[in-house]
Amino acid sequence: MTTSIVIRDEQSADAAQIAAVTLAAFATLEISGHTEHYIVDALRAAGVLTVSLVAEIDGRIVGHIAFSPVRMSDGSAGWYGLGPVSVAPDLQRQGIGTALISEGLARLRAIGASGCCLVGHPAYYGRFGFSNPPELALAGVPPEVFFALSFTGQTPRGEVVFHDAFKATGPTPA
């Protein structure tokens, strides 16, 4: 990719473009419930988007990533969930997702987070240091697609619970 990517914090005026990119990014993914744009809106409405970044090329938002707090059954604090992460279909596989994930993880480390977890493709997230911890699980999710990355060397034990916004299936009520 020869054009420069700008990674920046989400601004309130970005919401519609973020929804459009997210919807397009997941449109053809068979395992998607096609609710990811609703999840982002619900996280935003709940005020729990700890880190919300956009990727911009020539003023066009071409990607987005969200990080929000998760709860650990063992009481471990400072853990966040990554997701969803979206890149415009015409620009996928060009490093935009990698740039968003790398910057988002750096931001979490900078605020003193303990770690990050996600549900994602097994072949993708290992390069960022994520692994499938046998001592940690997400109910209803196969262990091979659940990942965690500890920033402290300590991985919680038990179950992780993502924010209720991840249950969103439609527009967030005003």
C-alpha positions in Angstrom: 0.0 0.0 0.0 1.5 3.3 -1.1 -1.0 5.7 0.5 -0.4 6.7 4.0 -2.8 5.5 6.7 -3.7 7.8 9.6 -4.8 6.0 12.8 -6.7 8.4 15.1 -9.2 8.4 17.9 -12.9 8.1 16.9 -14.7 11.5 16.9 -18.5 11.8 17.3 -18.9 12.8 13.7 -17.4 9.4 12.6 -20.2 7.2 13.8 -22.1 6.8 10.5 -18.9 6.1 8.6 -17.8 3.6 11.2 -21.1 1.8 10.9 -20.9 1.7 7.1 -17.3 0.3 7.2 -18.2 -2.2 9.8 -21.4 -3.4 8.0 -19.4 -3.7 4.7 -16.5 -5.5 6.3 -18.7 -8.3 7.8 -21.3 -8.4 4.9 -19.9 -11.6 3.3 -18.6 -13.3 6.4 -20.7 -16.4 6.9 -20.0 -16.8 10.6 -21.2 -13.2 11.3 -24.6 -12.4 12.7 -24.2 -9.1 10.8 -24.7 -7.2 14.1 -21.2 -5.8 14.5 -22.2 -2.3 13.7 -25.0 -2.5 16.3 -22.4 -3.7 18.8 -20.2 -0.7 18.2 -23.2 1.6 18.5 -24.3 -0.1 21.8 -20.7 0.1 23.2 -20.6 3.8 22.3 -24.1 4.4 23.8 -23.1 2.7 27.0 -19.9 4.8 27.3 -17.6 1.8 27.4 -15.5 2.3 24.4 -12.2 2.7 26.2 -10.2 2.8 23.0 -12.0 3.4 19.6 -9.8 4.1 16.7 -10.3 4.8 13.0 -8.0 4.3 10.1 -8.3 7.0 7.5 -6.9 7.3 4.0 -7.3 10.7 2.2 -10.0 11.7 4.6 -12.0 8.5 4.1 -12.6 6.2 7.1 -11.5 2.8 5.9 -11.2 0.9 9.2 -12.3 0.8 12.9 -11.4 -1.0 16.0 -13.1 -1.0 19.4 -11.8 -2.0 22.9 -14.1 -2.3 25.9 -13.7 -3.6 29.4 -14.5 -7.3 30.1 -15.2 -8.9 33.4 -13.2 -11.9 34.7 -14.8 -14.5 36.9 -11.7 -14.7 39.1 -11.9 -10.9 39.8 -8.8 -10.0 37.7 -9.0 -6.3 36.8 -7.8 -4.3 33.9 -8.8 -6.6 31.0 -10.3 -5.5 27.8 -12.0 -7.1 24.8 -10.9 -6.3 21.3 -13.7 -6.2 18.8 -15.1 -5.7 16.5 -12.3 -4.7 14.1 -13.3 -3.7 10.6 -11.6 -2.8 7.3 -13.3 -1.7 4.1 -13.5 -4.8 1.8 -11.6 -3.1 -1.0 -8.7 -2.4 1.3 -8.4 -5.7 3.3 -5.1 -7.5 3.4 -3.1 -4.3 3.1 -2.0 -3.8 6.7 -4.9 -1.6 7.9 -6.2 -4.1 10.4 -2.7 -4.8 11.6 -2.1 -1.1 12.1 -5.4 -0.7 14.0 -4.7 -3.7 16.3 -1.1 -2.7 17.0 -2.0 0.9 17.9 -5.0 -0.3 20.0 -2.8 -2.7 22.0 -0.2 0.0 22.5 -3.0 2.3 23.8 -4.2 -0.3 26.2 -0.7 -0.9 27.5 -0.2 2.9 27.9 -3.3 3.1 30.2 -2.0 0.2 32.3 -4.3 -2.5 31.1 -3.6 -6.0 32.3 -4.5 -7.7 29.1 -6.8 -8.2 26.1 -9.0 -11.0 24.8 -11.0 -11.6 21.7 -12.9 -14.0 19.5 -11.2 -14.3 16.1 -9.6 -16.3 13.3 -7.0 -18.8 14.6 -4.5 -18.0 11.8 -4.5 -14.2 12.4 -4.1 -13.2 16.0 -1.0 -15.2 17.0 1.3 -12.7 15.3 0.3 -10.1 17.9 1.1 -12.5 20.8 -2.4 -13.8 21.4 -2.9 -17.4 22.4 -5.6 -19.8 23.4 -5.2 -20.0 27.2 -6.6 -23.3 28.6 -7.3 -21.6 32.0 -9.6 -19.0 30.5 -12.8 -19.4 28.5 -15.7 -17.5 26.9 -19.0 -19.3 27.4 -20.4 -20.7 24.1 -17.2 -20.0 22.2 -14.9 -22.8 20.9 -11.5 -22.5 22.6 -9.7 -22.4 19.3 -11.2 -19.0 18.4 -10.9 -17.5 21.9 -7.7 -15.6 22.4 -6.0 -13.7 25.3 -2.9 -11.6 25.6 -1.6 -10.8 29.0 0.5 -7.6 29.4 1.6 -8.6 32.9 2.5 -12.3 32.5 -0.6 -13.2 34.6 -3.6 -14.8 32.8 -6.9 -14.9 34.7 -8.6 -18.2 35.4 -12.2 -19.0 34.7 -14.6 -17.2 32.4 -14.5 -13.8 30.7 -17.7 -11.9 30.2 -17.9 -9.2 27.5 -20.2 -6.2 27.9 -23.9 -6.7 27.3 -23.6 -4.5 24.2 -22.2 -7.6 22.5 -25.7 -9.0 22.6 -27.0 -6.1 20.4 -29.1 -7.3 17.4 -30.6 -3.9 16.3 -30.3 -0.2 16.6 -29.5 1.2 20.1 -32.6 3.1 21.4 -32.0 6.8 21.7 
